[in-house]
Amino acid sequence: MPDGVYEKGFVEGVDVIYTADTGACKTVLSENIFNKILLLQRPKLRKTSPLTGASGESVKLLGKANFNIILGSLVIVAEIIVANIEDQCLLGIDILQGQQGGPADILLSEGVTNLKGVSIPCIQVRKSEIIRKVTAADHFIIPGYCEAVIDVYIERNENNELLASKEFIIEPSEEFIANNKIAMAACIVDIKDNVTLKARVLNPSSEEFSIKQDTVIGKASSFLKVISSLKDMENADEIENFSAVR
């Protein structure tokens, strides 16, 4: 998840993570979230004017409609554009500038956005939160010339539920590897339902190696996996091609 300010809420009863975007003149809902709205409750879209993204490229638009949205305890009916965007919903200046209650005050120090007299909890995501520490969950002794699977903790924070993916890639800490004669394999783990995860370490020396509990042994970063294939099946005519899909 990129740096930004995020707020939890609903659009027509569907859970949404709003991205506060003071640079957007209009509030934009993703096509993915729009399609999750129950068909009988889904507003009928009308034509809308072209929209340009932050980098200047044109955005694929489906249309616009009036939606019932909830931000914290604040209920609003607002005209929202539906488009093919990565964020679930970009909260634009058309809503943030307010009307009767005046413009929104985003107070990062207090973790709230004040809009129309209502305090809406918000969370700030910073680059420092993208990389997380990986620590040993217990005390481990790795015999010489041995490989072992050990339990580790990945640093958690209040933004876990905002992550688009709960899968992390664990990589060895450069400092840990540099200061110790030990190797560690990179691996992919899912933090969704697991308190501790597994990591694989190798002791290439003849002497046993000790890893103390809470030692920082690696770093973990979230990523979005792309599931796709180049071919649906092997090419039967290329029986000697070792690059054929298996």
N, C-alpha and C positions, 0 to 999 in steps of 0.2 A: 504494500500500500504506500503510495507516494506521501511526501510531506503534506500536511494540511490540517484543517480543522473539520472534524466530523461530528455529526449529531444523529442519534437514533430516532426513528419515527415510523410512520406508516403512510402509505398511499393507497386509498381505497381498500384498507384492511390488510395490505401486504407489507411485511417488514422491509424497511428501507434504511440504508445508511446514507444520510445526506452529506454532501461535500459543500461546505460554505465557500462560495466563489464570488468575491466582491468584484472580480473582473468580468463576470458574465452578466449581460444585461437582462437575460431571460432565464427562468428556471427550466431545466431540461431533465426529463425522465428517460431512463434507458429503455430501449425496446424490450430487453430481457425482463425487466420488472413489469412493464406494461402487459406483457403476455402472461404474467402470473396472476393478474387480476381476474377474478371470476367473470366469465363471459357475460352473465346477466348484469354484472356490476360495472363492467368495463365501459367507460365513456366513449361515445362515437367521435372519431377524430374529424377535424375540419382542416382545410388547406391552410398552410402558413407560409410566411415569407422565407426565403433562403436564409441559412444560418452558416456563419463562418467560424471555424475552430480557432483556438488560441494561436496555432502555428500558421494560420492563413488558409488552410485547406477547407473545402466545402464539406459539410456534414450531411449524411443521409438522413432525411427527415421523413417521418411517417405522418405527421400532422400535429394538431393541437386540440386541447379540450379543457374543460373545467374539471378539476379533480378535488376530492376531499382529502386533505393531508393533515397529519398530526405531527407536531414537533413538541416533544415533552408532553405537557398538558394543554398545549395550544392547538386549537382546531381551526383550520383555515380552508376556505374554498378559493382556489387560485387557478388561473389559466396557465397551463404547463405545456411545453412542447415535448413531443416524444421523438427521440432520435436514436441512432445507433452510436452510443457512446460507451466508454469503458466504466465510468463511474455509475453507481446505481441511480443517483439523482444529484444534479448540480443545483445547489440552492443559489439562485441569482439575486442580483440587486433589486429586481422587481418585488421580491418578497422581503429581502433583508432591509431595504430602505424604509419599510413599514408605511403606514398611512396615518391613521388617527393616533397611534401610539408612538410615532416617530421612528427614526432608523434604529436598527439593531445595534446593541453594544456587545462586541465579542470580548469577553474578559478572560484571557487565557490564564492569568494568575489565579483566578477563582474557578476556572473550568466551567463557565456558564456563558450562554448567549442570552442577553435580555432583549426580548422582542414583544412589543405590545403589552408591556407590564408583566410578562411571564418570563421566569428564569428557566432556560432550557439547558440541561447538561450537555457539555461538549467535550471532546477529547482532541488534544493536539498530538499529531504524529510527527516525530522528528527523525532525521536521518540516523541519529545515534541509536534509535530504537530498532532499526532494521537489522543490525548485527547483534546477536545475543551471545552471552557467555555460556559455555558448556563446562560443567564441573563434575568431578567424580562423585558418585552418590554414596560411596563407601570406601573403605581402605582395601586396596587390592595389591597382591604380590604376584608378579609375573615371572615365572621361572625362566632361566636362560634358554635361548633358542626356542621360545614358545610364543604361540599366538593365543590371545584370550579375548573373550567378549565380556565387557564390563558394563555395569549400570551407570548411567550419567543423567544429570539434570540439565534441562535447557531453561535459561532464565525466562521467567514469565512476567507479564505486566497486564495492566487493565485493558490494553488494546487487543488482546488475543481474539476476542469475539468479533472484532472488526476486520480480521484478516480474510482476504478472499480465498486463501488456501491455508490449511493447517499443516501442510507438509514443509519440512525444513531440510536443508542439506547441511550436515555436520562436517566440518573440515578441521584438521589439526591446527592448534595454535602455533604460530611461528616461534614464539618465545618458548613454549613447552618443548617443541622438537629440538630447538637450538640448545637448550640447557640440559637435555636428557638424551641418552642413547636409546631411543625408542621410536618406533614408527607407528603411524595411525592412519587407517584407511578412511577416506571420505565415504559417507553413506547418507541415504535419504530416510527420514523418519517422519512419523505422523504424531503430532502432539495432542490431537483432539481428545483422545480418551486415555492417554497414558501419562502417569506422573513421572516415571523414569523411562528412559530410552536405552537402547543398546548401541555400544560403539566397539569397534574391533581394533585392538592394539597388538603390536608385535615387538618382542624383545629380541633383537638380533645378536645380543652379546651372550657370553657364557655365564654371566653373573645375573642373579635374580634382581628384579627391579620393583621398587615399591612406589605405589601411587597413593598418596594420602587423600582422605576424604576432603571434599570441597576444593581440591586443586583444580585450577582452570586448565583444562587440557585441550580445549578447542573453541570454535566459534560456530554459530548456526545462523543461517539466513533463510528467510522465507522466499518461496518462488512459486510461480504458476506453471504447472506442467501443461504441455501441449500434446494431446493424444492424436496422432495421425499416422498414416502409413503412406509410403511412396507407391506401393503396389498392393493389390488385393490378393495376388497369388504369384507363384513362381512361373517363370517362362519355361514351359516344357521343352522348348527348342534349345535352351542354353544349359544343357546338362553338365557342361564342363566349366561353367561360370561360377566360381566360388563366391561371387558377390550376390548371387541370387538370393531373394528374400526367403528366410527360413521361418 
